[in-house]
């Protein structure tokens, strides 16, 4: 019955995400941002306590896991949470919880304001079988559905398989069926903000083939078959998040011919590039060395290609919480030069869609949403760029979208803001 309903829905006019919203019938021509939605604060109603801001318990100076400090000035007072961190003027530094609907609404209003098309919403497979964490993830999903509809943005579900062990793939499939039944994901056509691609609703699966975790080739194949072909829950186009060197099966990728056989089943292949290079010159060199051959290989398999670009990288505080050392501002942003150079390389290679990692990733310093250089002072150090405005990377991501769609010229110099 569900497969029949999906077929009927594909015969309807192309879906739109609300009034004057983006065309969510395809990912082509879109710039989307990965959205984690994983920050929690004590007292936010999630019963998760403090999560992702610190390794254990309340974040305190010297004990925190983020390298960027969010700018919360646009949030309502009720959605800001005081911490024991202090700014230079001794004001209490504030954070936010991702489960708050007001926070999600502001984030998607930013996307609308700056012309960002939407998000693949990360859903972490290891926590789907634990109601303590599944419930708050469901709340975030509900808030994203409501906010995309209200702001004319698009969204799609993306399962992150990190940490999943052999024999646990059924938890993903059961969760997906439950979301269709209880959260009505593309179940009845009411969610007009859900991204489609190639005439079908889109679902992402991230973490196939990385060589620093246990391979599960047979289980990955079973999941792909389920999402694509299951009589009740299937009928989806599939986006696969894969290692940067998936084509050559080198460096970060397992070497197994069966992996390529699986990836051939993808409608979209999206290689993970975060941390794989660190300068604008490296990004430019990727045009011929990596991007064009990747695109050709994907086209040979009749797959589309969604490269990942990122603004910079820093995880000193996160690594410190793990008893390790790392350099602050490990891959500098340089006012957007690094991000822009990747976008130019992708456009020059013929790419027609981009994934920006990430919208809200404070832990590894890749967030493009509003952050502040007026970060707390004291024992913990944070990345700062005093010369750029808090919304700079939102604005620049919007400009990348214009360049991708040829609404502005392809230029190697970072655009200057009026």
C-alpha positions as CSV (number, residue, x, y, z in Angstrom):
1,X,0.0,0.0,0.0
2,X,2.8,2.4,0.9
3,X,4.6,1.7,-2.4
4,X,1.4,2.5,-4.2
5,X,0.9,5.7,-2.3
6,X,4.5,6.8,-3.1
7,X,3.9,6.1,-6.8
8,X,0.7,8.2,-6.7
9,X,2.6,11.0,-5.0
10,X,5.3,11.0,-7.7
11,X,2.5,11.8,-10.2
12,X,1.5,14.9,-8.4
13,X,3.0,18.4,-9.2
14,X,6.6,18.9,-7.9
15,X,6.6,19.5,-4.2
16,X,7.4,22.9,-2.8
17,X,8.5,23.8,0.7
18,X,5.8,26.2,1.7
19,X,5.0,29.6,0.2
20,X,7.9,30.9,-1.9
21,X,10.0,27.9,-0.7
22,X,12.7,26.0,-2.4
23,X,11.8,23.3,-4.9
24,X,12.2,20.1,-2.9
25,X,11.6,17.8,-5.9
26,X,15.3,17.5,-6.5
27,X,18.7,18.1,-4.8
28,X,20.1,19.4,-8.0
29,X,21.0,23.0,-7.8
30,X,20.9,23.0,-4.0
31,X,23.3,23.8,-1.2
32,X,22.4,21.9,2.0
33,X,24.0,21.8,5.4
34,X,24.4,18.8,7.7
35,X,22.3,19.4,10.8
36,X,23.2,17.4,14.0
37,X,20.6,18.7,16.4
38,X,22.4,17.0,19.2
39,X,23.1,19.7,21.9
40,X,21.3,19.3,25.2
41,X,21.2,21.3,28.4
42,X,20.2,20.3,31.9
43,X,16.5,21.2,32.4
44,X,15.6,21.4,28.7
45,X,12.9,18.7,29.1
46,X,15.0,16.0,27.3
47,X,16.2,14.3,30.5
48,X,19.6,13.9,28.7
49,X,21.4,16.4,31.0
50,X,24.3,18.2,29.3
51,X,25.1,16.5,26.0
52,X,27.7,17.3,23.4
53,X,28.8,20.5,25.1
54,X,31.0,18.5,27.5
55,X,32.2,15.0,27.9
56,X,30.5,14.5,31.3
57,X,28.2,16.7,33.3
58,X,27.9,20.5,33.1
59,X,30.5,22.3,31.0
60,X,32.9,24.3,33.0
61,X,36.1,26.2,32.2
62,X,38.7,23.6,31.3
63,X,36.0,21.0,30.8
64,X,34.1,21.5,27.6
65,X,34.0,19.8,24.2
66,X,33.4,22.7,21.7
67,X,35.9,25.0,20.0
68,X,33.4,27.6,18.7
69,X,31.0,29.5,20.9
70,X,27.5,30.0,19.5
71,X,26.0,33.5,19.1
72,X,22.6,33.2,20.8
73,X,21.6,36.8,20.6
74,X,18.8,36.1,18.2
75,X,17.2,33.5,20.5
76,X,14.4,34.3,22.9
77,X,15.5,34.7,26.5
78,X,13.7,31.5,27.5
79,X,15.9,29.6,25.0
80,X,19.2,30.7,26.3
81,X,21.0,28.9,29.1
82,X,23.5,30.5,31.5
83,X,26.8,28.7,32.1
84,X,29.6,29.2,34.5
85,X,31.7,30.6,31.7
86,X,32.2,34.4,31.6
87,X,32.8,36.9,28.9
88,X,35.6,39.5,29.3
89,X,33.0,41.9,30.8
90,X,31.9,39.2,33.3
91,X,28.6,38.5,31.7
92,X,27.5,34.9,31.9
93,X,28.1,33.1,28.6
94,X,25.0,31.3,27.3
95,X,24.3,28.2,25.3
96,X,21.2,26.6,23.7
97,X,19.4,23.3,23.6
98,X,18.6,21.7,20.2
99,X,15.3,20.3,21.5
100,X,13.8,23.7,21.9
101,X,11.3,24.5,19.0
102,X,12.2,28.2,19.2
103,X,15.9,27.5,18.6
104,X,15.1,25.3,15.6
105,X,12.8,28.0,14.2
106,X,15.5,30.7,14.5
107,X,18.0,28.4,12.8
108,X,15.8,27.8,9.8
109,X,14.9,31.5,9.6
110,X,18.6,32.1,9.2
111,X,18.7,29.6,6.4
112,X,15.8,31.3,4.7
113,X,17.3,34.8,5.2
114,X,20.7,33.8,3.7
115,X,19.4,31.5,0.9
116,X,20.4,28.1,2.2
117,X,18.2,25.4,0.8
118,X,17.8,23.0,3.8
119,X,19.3,20.1,5.6
120,X,19.8,16.4,5.8
121,X,18.9,15.9,9.4
122,X,21.4,13.5,11.1
123,X,19.8,10.6,13.1
124,X,22.3,8.6,15.1
125,X,21.6,4.9,14.7
126,X,23.2,3.8,18.0
127,X,20.7,5.7,20.0
128,X,17.5,4.8,18.2
129,X,16.9,1.7,20.4
130,X,17.2,3.7,23.6
131,X,14.1,5.7,24.4
132,X,16.1,8.1,26.6
133,X,17.8,9.5,23.5
134,X,15.3,8.5,20.8
135,X,12.5,10.7,22.3
136,X,14.5,13.9,22.1
137,X,15.7,13.0,18.6
138,X,12.0,12.6,17.7
139,X,11.4,16.1,19.2
140,X,14.2,17.6,17.1
141,X,12.7,15.9,14.0
142,X,9.3,17.3,14.7
143,X,10.7,20.7,15.2
144,X,12.6,20.5,11.9
145,X,9.5,19.4,10.0
146,X,7.5,22.3,11.4
147,X,10.3,24.8,10.8
148,X,11.0,23.8,7.2
149,X,7.4,24.1,6.4
150,X,7.2,27.5,8.0
151,X,10.3,28.9,6.4
152,X,10.2,27.3,3.0
153,X,13.3,25.1,3.4
154,X,13.7,21.4,2.7
155,X,14.9,18.5,4.8
156,X,15.6,14.8,4.5
157,X,16.4,12.1,7.0
158,X,20.0,10.9,7.1
159,X,21.0,7.9,9.3
160,X,24.5,8.1,10.8
161,X,25.7,4.5,11.4
162,X,28.8,5.5,13.4
163,X,29.3,3.1,16.3
164,X,26.8,0.6,15.0
165,X,28.0,-3.0,15.5
166,X,27.4,-6.1,13.4
167,X,24.0,-7.6,14.1
168,X,22.4,-4.2,15.0
169,X,21.1,-3.1,11.6
170,X,17.6,-4.1,12.4
171,X,17.4,-1.2,14.9
172,X,17.8,1.2,11.9
173,X,15.0,-0.5,9.9
174,X,12.7,-0.7,12.9
175,X,13.3,3.0,13.7
176,X,12.6,4.0,10.0
177,X,9.3,2.1,10.0
178,X,8.3,3.6,13.3
179,X,9.0,7.1,12.0
180,X,6.9,6.5,9.0
181,X,4.0,5.3,11.1
182,X,4.3,7.7,14.0
183,X,5.9,10.8,12.5
184,X,4.3,10.4,9.1
185,X,7.5,10.9,7.1
186,X,6.3,11.1,3.5
187,X,3.5,8.7,4.6
188,X,0.6,10.7,3.5
189,X,2.0,13.5,1.4
190,X,1.4,16.1,4.1
191,X,5.1,16.9,4.6
192,X,5.6,19.1,1.6
193,X,9.1,20.2,2.8
194,X,10.7,16.8,2.5
195,X,13.4,16.5,-0.2
196,X,12.8,14.2,-3.1
197,X,15.3,13.2,-5.8
198,X,14.7,11.3,-9.1
199,X,11.0,11.2,-8.4
200,X,11.3,9.6,-5.0
201,X,11.6,10.8,-1.4
202,X,15.3,10.9,-0.4
203,X,16.9,9.2,2.6
204,X,20.6,9.3,3.5
205,X,22.9,6.7,5.0
206,X,26.3,7.9,6.3
207,X,29.4,5.8,7.1
208,X,29.8,3.1,4.5
209,X,33.3,2.0,3.8
210,X,35.5,3.9,6.3
211,X,38.5,1.9,7.3
212,X,38.7,3.0,10.9
213,X,35.5,1.1,11.8
214,X,34.3,-2.4,11.4
215,X,33.0,-3.2,7.9
216,X,29.5,-4.6,7.6
217,X,29.1,-5.2,3.9
218,X,26.3,-7.7,4.0
219,X,24.3,-5.6,6.5
220,X,24.9,-2.4,4.5
221,X,23.5,-4.2,1.5
222,X,20.5,-5.3,3.4
223,X,19.7,-1.8,4.6
224,X,20.0,-0.4,1.1
225,X,17.7,-3.1,-0.3
226,X,15.2,-2.3,2.6
227,X,15.2,1.5,1.9
228,X,14.8,1.0,-1.8
229,X,12.7,-2.1,-2.3
230,X,10.8,-3.0,0.9
231,X,7.1,-3.4,0.1
232,X,5.9,-1.3,3.0
233,X,8.7,1.1,4.0
234,X,10.8,1.3,0.8
235,X,10.5,3.3,-2.4
236,X,13.2,5.9,-1.5
237,X,16.1,7.4,-3.4
238,X,19.3,6.8,-1.5
239,X,22.1,9.1,-0.6
240,X,25.2,7.3,0.6
241,X,27.9,9.1,2.7
242,X,31.2,7.4,1.9
243,X,34.9,7.9,2.5
244,X,36.7,10.7,0.6
245,X,38.8,8.1,-1.3
246,X,35.9,5.7,-2.2
247,X,36.7,5.5,-5.9
248,X,40.4,4.4,-5.4
249,X,39.6,2.5,-2.2
250,X,42.7,4.0,-0.6
251,X,43.7,6.1,2.5
252,X,40.4,6.4,4.5
253,X,38.5,3.6,2.6
254,X,38.4,-0.1,2.9
255,X,39.7,-2.1,-0.1
256,X,36.9,-4.4,-1.1
257,X,35.3,-4.8,-4.6
258,X,32.0,-5.5,-2.9
259,X,31.9,-2.0,-1.6
260,X,31.8,-0.6,-5.1
261,X,29.0,-3.0,-6.0
262,X,27.0,-1.5,-3.1
263,X,27.8,2.1,-4.0
264,X,26.6,1.5,-7.5
265,X,23.1,1.2,-6.0
266,X,23.2,4.8,-4.8
267,X,21.2,7.6,-6.4
268,X,23.7,10.1,-4.8
269,X,27.2,9.5,-3.7
270,X,28.6,11.9,-1.1
271,X,32.3,11.6,-0.1
272,X,33.3,12.9,3.3
273,X,36.2,15.4,3.0
274,X,36.4,17.0,6.4
275,X,40.0,17.0,7.6
276,X,41.3,15.4,4.4
277,X,43.0,18.7,3.3
278,X,43.7,22.0,5.0
279,X,44.5,24.9,2.6
280,X,42.9,26.7,-0.3
281,X,45.7,25.5,-2.5
282,X,44.8,21.9,-1.6
283,X,41.2,22.5,-2.4
284,X,42.0,24.0,-5.8
285,X,44.3,20.9,-6.6
286,X,41.3,18.6,-6.0
287,X,39.5,19.8,-9.1
288,X,41.5,17.5,-11.5
289,X,43.0,15.1,-9.0
290,X,39.8,14.1,-7.2
291,X,36.6,15.8,-8.2
292,X,36.5,15.2,-12.0
293,X,37.4,11.5,-11.8
294,X,34.9,11.1,-9.0
295,X,32.1,12.7,-11.0
296,X,33.0,10.5,-14.0
297,X,32.9,7.4,-11.9
298,X,29.5,8.3,-10.3
299,X,28.1,9.1,-13.8
300,X,29.3,5.7,-15.0
301,X,27.2,4.2,-12.3
302,X,24.3,6.6,-13.2
303,X,24.7,8.2,-9.7
304,X,24.7,11.9,-8.9
305,X,27.6,13.4,-6.9
306,X,27.3,15.5,-3.8
307,X,30.7,16.7,-2.5
308,X,31.2,17.8,1.1
309,X,32.8,21.2,1.7
310,X,33.7,22.6,5.2
311,X,34.7,26.0,6.5
312,X,37.6,24.9,8.8
313,X,38.4,22.5,11.6
314,X,39.3,22.7,15.3
315,X,38.7,20.2,18.1
316,X,41.2,21.1,20.8
317,X,38.7,21.1,23.6
318,X,37.1,17.9,22.4
319,X,40.4,16.1,22.3
320,X,41.4,17.5,25.6
321,X,38.3,15.9,27.1
322,X,39.5,12.6,25.8
323,X,43.0,13.0,27.3
324,X,44.5,13.9,23.9
325,X,46.2,17.0,22.5
326,X,45.2,18.9,19.4
327,X,46.0,22.3,18.0
328,X,43.4,25.1,18.3
329,X,42.2,26.3,14.9
330,X,43.9,23.3,13.2
331,X,42.5,24.1,9.8
332,X,42.0,27.9,9.7
333,X,38.9,29.4,8.1
334,X,40.8,32.5,6.8
335,X,37.7,34.6,6.6
336,X,36.0,32.2,4.3
337,X,38.8,31.7,1.9
338,X,39.0,28.0,2.7
339,X,35.3,27.3,2.2
340,X,35.0,29.4,-0.9
341,X,38.0,27.7,-2.5
342,X,36.3,24.4,-2.1
343,X,33.1,25.6,-3.7
344,X,35.0,27.1,-6.6
345,X,36.8,23.8,-7.2
346,X,33.5,21.9,-7.1
347,X,31.8,24.3,-9.5
348,X,34.8,24.2,-11.8
349,X,34.6,20.4,-11.9
350,X,31.0,20.5,-12.9
351,X,29.3,19.8,-9.6
352,X,25.6,20.9,-9.4
353,X,24.9,20.3,-5.7
354,X,26.8,20.8,-2.5
355,X,26.8,19.6,1.1
356,X,28.2,22.0,3.7
357,X,29.5,20.3,6.8
358,X,28.1,21.4,9.1
359,X,25.4,23.8,10.1
360,X,25.7,23.3,13.9
361,X,28.9,21.3,14.5
362,X,30.6,23.2,17.3
363,X,32.5,20.2,18.6
364,X,34.9,20.0,15.6
365,X,34.7,23.7,14.7
366,X,32.9,23.3,11.4
367,X,29.7,25.2,12.2
368,X,28.5,27.8,9.7
369,X,25.7,29.2,11.8
370,X,26.2,32.3,13.9
371,X,29.2,32.1,16.3
372,X,30.9,34.8,18.2
373,X,34.4,36.0,18.6
374,X,33.4,37.5,21.9
375,X,33.8,34.0,23.4
376,X,34.3,33.3,27.1
377,X,37.7,34.0,28.6
378,X,39.7,31.8,30.9
379,X,41.1,28.3,30.9
380,X,39.3,27.0,27.8
381,X,40.2,28.6,24.5
382,X,37.9,29.1,21.5
383,X,38.4,29.9,17.8
384,X,37.8,33.6,17.0
385,X,37.8,35.7,13.8
386,X,37.3,39.2,15.0
387,X,37.3,40.6,11.5
388,X,34.2,38.7,10.4
389,X,30.6,39.1,11.5
390,X,28.8,36.4,13.4
391,X,26.6,35.6,10.3
392,X,29.5,35.6,7.9
393,X,29.5,31.9,7.0
394,X,25.7,31.9,6.7
395,X,26.0,34.7,4.2
396,X,28.9,33.1,2.4
397,X,27.1,29.8,2.1
398,X,24.2,31.6,0.5
399,X,26.6,33.2,-2.0
400,X,28.0,29.7,-2.8
401,X,24.5,28.7,-3.7
402,X,24.2,31.6,-6.1
403,X,27.5,30.7,-7.7
404,X,26.5,27.0,-8.0
405,X,23.3,28.1,-9.8
406,X,25.2,30.6,-12.0
407,X,23.3,33.5,-10.3
408,X,26.7,35.1,-9.7
409,X,30.0,34.7,-11.6
410,X,32.5,32.0,-10.8
411,X,35.3,33.9,-9.2
412,X,38.3,32.6,-7.2
413,X,38.4,35.6,-4.9
414,X,36.2,35.4,-1.8
415,X,33.2,37.8,-2.4
416,X,33.2,41.0,-0.5
417,X,30.2,41.9,1.5
418,X,28.5,45.2,0.7
